[in-house]
Amino acid sequence: MKKRKVLGLIIAVCMVLTFAVGCSSGGGNAGGSPTAPGGSPTAPGGSPTTPAPAHKTIGVYADASDSYYSLLNDALQACAKQDPEVNWTIDYKVGDSTANGQLSAVQDFITAGYDAVIVIQNNPNTTSQCITLCKAAGIPYFGAVHDYSEVANAKDSAGNTSYDFEAGGVMAGQDAMARGISKVIMIEGVLGQ
């Protein structure tokens, strides 16, 4: 059940990215070729041609090596292969659990000219810096996994599939109590669930 929820979140991210990046590319007929009904370019003589798929790159940064994070990468790669209109390159970088690692990866994605950036954050302050840098470069910034709604410029991000770990932990505890569960084993993480 948990994997289905994760996959659902990932598919939502893919759909948002496909829409956002596709829309930002302009989508017009920039080559000047005549256009057939329905928008397909035509070859000389009037027969429709199949345009080569556009190529888009997404830089994905995971704060650390984590099986949960790698599921996100696996799902993004699978979704990318199924898109007939865009030839996606998903560059997945695993960080060293430092704020500097997060900032450096995002700066590298910007310098390389990626079409979008997805970040599993290390640090909210660094996330703010990354959002500012991506916005200045005109590259959509998407957050994943960790809630960063407290970041002052969170609304400048293009989207996210983040959630509040603490609220999730409270809800899980309330659900357990409502079901009459008498024993709970709690494995504390660093995020305060």
FENVENDA-V647551 format. One record per residue. RES is the residue in one letter. SS is DSSP state (H for helix, E for strand, C for the rest). PHI is phi in whole degrees, -180 to 180 (999 if undefined). OMEGA is omega in radians with two decimals (999 if undefined). Layout:
res=RES ss=SS phi=PHI omega=OMEGA
res=RES ss=SS phi=PHI omega=OMEGA
//
This chain:
res=M ss=C phi=999 omega=-3.12
res=K ss=H phi=-62 omega=-3.13
res=K ss=H phi=-65 omega=3.10
res=R ss=H phi=-64 omega=3.12
res=K ss=H phi=-63 omega=3.13
res=V ss=H phi=-63 omega=-3.13
res=L ss=H phi=-63 omega=3.09
res=G ss=H phi=-60 omega=3.10
res=L ss=H phi=-63 omega=-3.10
res=I ss=H phi=-68 omega=3.12
res=I ss=H phi=-63 omega=3.09
res=A ss=H phi=-61 omega=3.11
res=V ss=H phi=-61 omega=-3.14
res=C ss=H phi=-61 omega=3.14
res=M ss=H phi=-66 omega=3.11
res=V ss=H phi=-63 omega=-3.14
res=L ss=H phi=-64 omega=3.13
res=T ss=H phi=-60 omega=3.13
res=F ss=H phi=-67 omega=-3.04
res=A ss=H phi=-66 omega=-3.11
res=V ss=H phi=-71 omega=3.11
res=G ss=H phi=-63 omega=3.14
res=C ss=H phi=-68 omega=-3.10
res=S ss=H phi=-74 omega=-3.13
res=S ss=C phi=-79 omega=3.10
res=G ss=C phi=96 omega=3.04
res=G ss=C phi=60 omega=-3.08
res=G ss=C phi=-82 omega=3.13
res=N ss=C phi=-99 omega=-3.01
res=A ss=C phi=-72 omega=-3.06
res=G ss=C phi=-76 omega=3.11
res=G ss=C phi=84 omega=3.12
res=S ss=C phi=-69 omega=3.05
res=P ss=C phi=-60 omega=-3.11
res=T ss=E phi=-116 omega=3.10
res=A ss=C phi=-77 omega=3.06
res=P ss=C phi=-54 omega=-3.10
res=G ss=C phi=90 omega=3.03
res=G ss=C phi=95 omega=-3.12
res=S ss=C phi=-80 omega=3.08
res=P ss=E phi=-64 omega=3.11
res=T ss=E phi=-114 omega=3.08
res=A ss=C phi=-81 omega=3.05
res=P ss=C phi=-55 omega=-3.09
res=G ss=C phi=99 omega=3.00
res=G ss=C phi=94 omega=-3.13
res=S ss=C phi=-85 omega=-3.12
res=P ss=E phi=-65 omega=3.07
res=T ss=C phi=-114 omega=3.08
res=T ss=C phi=-99 omega=-3.13
res=P ss=C phi=-70 omega=3.07
res=A ss=C phi=-65 omega=3.13
res=P ss=C phi=-62 omega=3.05
res=A ss=E phi=-65 omega=3.09
res=H ss=E phi=-112 omega=3.13
res=K ss=E phi=-131 omega=3.13
res=T ss=E phi=-121 omega=3.07
res=I ss=E phi=-124 omega=3.04
res=G ss=E phi=-95 omega=-3.13
res=V ss=E phi=-115 omega=3.12
res=Y ss=E phi=-113 omega=3.03
res=A ss=E phi=-109 omega=-3.07
res=D ss=C phi=-59 omega=-3.09
res=A ss=C phi=-154 omega=3.05
res=S ss=C phi=-76 omega=-3.05
res=D ss=C phi=-151 omega=-3.11
res=S ss=H phi=-63 omega=3.11
res=Y ss=H phi=-64 omega=3.13
res=Y ss=H phi=-68 omega=-3.11
res=S ss=H phi=-66 omega=3.04
res=L ss=H phi=-62 omega=3.09
res=L ss=H phi=-61 omega=3.12
res=N ss=H phi=-63 omega=3.14
res=D ss=H phi=-59 omega=-3.13
res=A ss=H phi=-68 omega=3.10
res=L ss=H phi=-61 omega=3.13
res=Q ss=H phi=-62 omega=-3.14
res=A ss=H phi=-65 omega=3.11
res=C ss=H phi=-64 omega=-3.12
res=A ss=H phi=-61 omega=-3.12
res=K ss=H phi=-68 omega=-3.08
res=Q ss=C phi=-92 omega=-3.10
res=D ss=C phi=-85 omega=-3.11
res=P ss=C phi=-77 omega=-3.05
res=E ss=C phi=-98 omega=-3.08
res=V ss=E phi=-133 omega=3.04
res=N ss=E phi=-92 omega=-3.05
res=W ss=E phi=-85 omega=2.90
res=T ss=E phi=-117 omega=3.12
res=I ss=E phi=-107 omega=3.13
res=D ss=E phi=-102 omega=-3.07
res=Y ss=E phi=-98 omega=3.12
res=K ss=E phi=-113 omega=3.11
res=V ss=E phi=-103 omega=-3.09
res=G ss=C phi=-87 omega=-3.09
res=D ss=C phi=-110 omega=3.12
res=S ss=C phi=62 omega=3.09
res=T ss=C phi=-127 omega=3.07
res=A ss=H phi=-62 omega=3.12
res=N ss=H phi=-63 omega=3.11
res=G ss=H phi=-63 omega=3.11
res=Q ss=H phi=-64 omega=-3.11
res=L ss=H phi=-62 omega=-3.13
res=S ss=H phi=-62 omega=3.14
res=A ss=H phi=-63 omega=-3.13
res=V ss=H phi=-66 omega=3.08
res=Q ss=H phi=-61 omega=3.10
res=D ss=H phi=-63 omega=3.12
res=F ss=H phi=-62 omega=-3.14
res=I ss=H phi=-66 omega=-3.14
res=T ss=H phi=-59 omega=-3.13
res=A ss=H phi=-77 omega=3.08
res=G ss=C phi=80 omega=3.12
res=Y ss=C phi=-62 omega=-3.13
res=D ss=C phi=-82 omega=3.11
res=A ss=E phi=-159 omega=-3.14
res=V ss=E phi=-131 omega=3.03
res=I ss=E phi=-119 omega=-3.08
res=V ss=E phi=-129 omega=2.89
res=I ss=E phi=-96 omega=-2.88
res=Q ss=C phi=-73 omega=2.96
res=N ss=C phi=-98 omega=-2.90
res=N ss=C phi=-152 omega=-3.12
res=P ss=H phi=-59 omega=3.12
res=N ss=H phi=-64 omega=3.10
res=T ss=H phi=-68 omega=3.09
res=T ss=H phi=-59 omega=3.10
res=S ss=H phi=-59 omega=3.11
res=Q ss=H phi=-62 omega=-3.10
res=C ss=H phi=-65 omega=3.10
res=I ss=H phi=-62 omega=3.12
res=T ss=H phi=-61 omega=-3.14
res=L ss=H phi=-63 omega=-3.14
res=C ss=H phi=-65 omega=3.13
res=K ss=H phi=-62 omega=3.13
res=A ss=H phi=-63 omega=-3.13
res=A ss=H phi=-87 omega=-3.13
res=G ss=C phi=75 omega=-3.13
res=I ss=C phi=-110 omega=3.13
res=P ss=E phi=-62 omega=3.11
res=Y ss=E phi=-108 omega=3.09
res=F ss=E phi=-119 omega=3.05
res=G ss=E phi=-97 omega=3.10
res=A ss=E phi=-139 omega=3.03
res=V ss=E phi=74 omega=-3.01
res=H ss=E phi=-91 omega=3.10
res=D ss=C phi=-69 omega=3.07
res=Y ss=C phi=-131 omega=-3.11
res=S ss=C phi=-64 omega=3.12
res=E ss=C phi=-77 omega=-3.14
res=V ss=C phi=-68 omega=-3.03
res=A ss=C phi=-55 omega=-3.09
res=N ss=C phi=-106 omega=-3.13
res=A ss=H phi=-56 omega=-3.11
res=K ss=H phi=-70 omega=3.08
res=D ss=H phi=-82 omega=3.08
res=S ss=C phi=-75 omega=-3.11
res=A ss=C phi=-78 omega=3.14
res=G ss=E phi=166 omega=3.10
res=N ss=E phi=-163 omega=3.02
res=T ss=E phi=-123 omega=-3.08
res=S ss=E phi=-95 omega=3.07
res=Y ss=E phi=-150 omega=-3.06
res=D ss=C phi=-93 omega=-3.12
res=F ss=H phi=-61 omega=-3.12
res=E ss=H phi=-65 omega=3.11
res=A ss=H phi=-62 omega=3.09
res=G ss=H phi=-62 omega=3.10
res=G ss=H phi=-65 omega=3.11
res=V ss=H phi=-63 omega=-3.14
res=M ss=H phi=-64 omega=3.10
res=A ss=H phi=-62 omega=3.11
res=G ss=H phi=-65 omega=3.11
res=Q ss=H phi=-63 omega=3.11
res=D ss=H phi=-64 omega=3.12
res=A ss=H phi=-60 omega=3.13
res=M ss=H phi=-64 omega=-3.13
res=A ss=H phi=-64 omega=-3.14
res=R ss=C phi=-91 omega=3.09
res=G ss=C phi=75 omega=3.13
res=I ss=C phi=-70 omega=-3.04
res=S ss=C phi=-101 omega=3.13
res=K ss=C phi=-129 omega=3.14
res=V ss=C phi=-129 omega=3.02
res=I ss=C phi=-105 omega=-3.09
res=M ss=C phi=-110 omega=3.06
res=I ss=C phi=-108 omega=-3.08
res=E ss=C phi=-73 omega=3.00
res=G ss=C phi=-102 omega=-3.11
res=V ss=C phi=-79 omega=-3.04
res=L ss=C phi=-93 omega=3.01
res=G ss=C phi=84 omega=3.14
res=Q ss=C phi=-55 omega=999
//
